[in-house]
Amino acid sequence: MLFHPIAEMLGWIAVALGVASTYIQLRRVAQLGIEGVSLATWILFAYMACFWIIYGVVARSWVVIMGSLLALPLQIPIVVRLSPLRNWRTSLYAFVFFALCCVAPTIFADWSAGVYGTGIVMAVTRGPQTIKLIRQRHANGVSTVTWLMGTVASVLWVIYYYVDTHLWAALEVTVVGGLANLTIALLARWRHLQAQRDMVAKEVFVA
C-alpha cells in the first residue's frame, strides 16, 4: 500500500507547517504587538491542543500527538501576551465552552463525540478572530502567512485522516477548520492592504 507511507509523510509535513505557522504568529506578536489578535481564539487553540494530544494517544497516532505537542509551547506565550488573567471573563467563557463541547461529550459518550465537539469549537474559535478582523481596520498583530499555512496544513491532515487512519470525525472537523483558516487569512490580507493604503494616504497628505 504505497498510499499509506505517502499519507503519513503528508501528516508529518502538516505537523511541521502547524508548528512553523504558530511560530510565525508568535514572532509577529512579539515584534508588532497584539493588535487584532483574539484571546478567545488562541486560548481555545491551546485547550484543543491538549485534547488532540490525549486523542492521539488513544488513537495511537504519533502524528496526531506531535501535531499539537510541538505547537502547544508556542501557543502558550501568545496566550500569555494577550493577558488571560486580566481578561478573566473571556478566559472563563472559553474554558466552559471547551468543556461543554469537547470534554463532556467525550466523558458521557465517546471520543468521536468529543472530536465532533472540537468541530464546533474550531468553527467558533475562529469566530472572535474573524469578528476582530471585520471590525478593526488595522490588524498588525495578525499574520496572514500563519493562517494560510494553517489552511494548507488542514488539507494535508484531511488526506492523512482519509488514507492512513480513517478517523472520520477528525477528518470532518478538520475540513471545517481549514475553511475557517482560509477565511481569516483572506480577511487579514485585506486589512493589511488597507493599512498600507492608509499609510500611503497619510504620507501624501503630510507631504
CORCORZI-V304169 format. One line per field, one symbol per residue. ss: DSSP state (H for helix, E for strand, C for the rest). phi: phi as a letter, one per 30 degrees, with the letter a starting at -180 (. if undefined). psi: psi as a letter, one per 40 degrees, with the letter a starting at -180 (. if undefined). Layout:
ss=???
phi=???
psi=???
This chain:
ss=CHHHHHHHHHHHHHHHHHHHHHHHHHHHHHHHCCCCCCHHHHHHHHHHHHHHHHHHHHHCCHHHHHHHHHHHHHHHHHHHHCCCCCCHHHHHHHHHHHHHHHHHHHHHCCHHHHHHHHHHHHHHHHHHHHHHHHHCCCCCCCCHHHHHHHHHHHHHHHHHHHHHHCCHHHHHHHHHHHHHHHHHHHHHHHHHHHHHHHHHHHHHHHC
phi=.ddddddddddddddddddddddddddddddcjceiccdeddddeddddddddddddddhbdddddecdddeddddddddddhdddcdddddeddddddddcddeddcbadddddddddddeddedeedddddddcdcbddccddedddddddddddddddddcchddddddddddddddedddddddddddddddddddddddddd
psi=gddddddddddddddddddddddddddddddeaehehhddddddddddddddddddddefhdddddddddddeddddddddegdddfddddddddddddddddddddecadddddddddddddddedddddddddhdifdehhddddddddddddddddddddddfgddddddddddddddddddddddddddddddddddddddd.
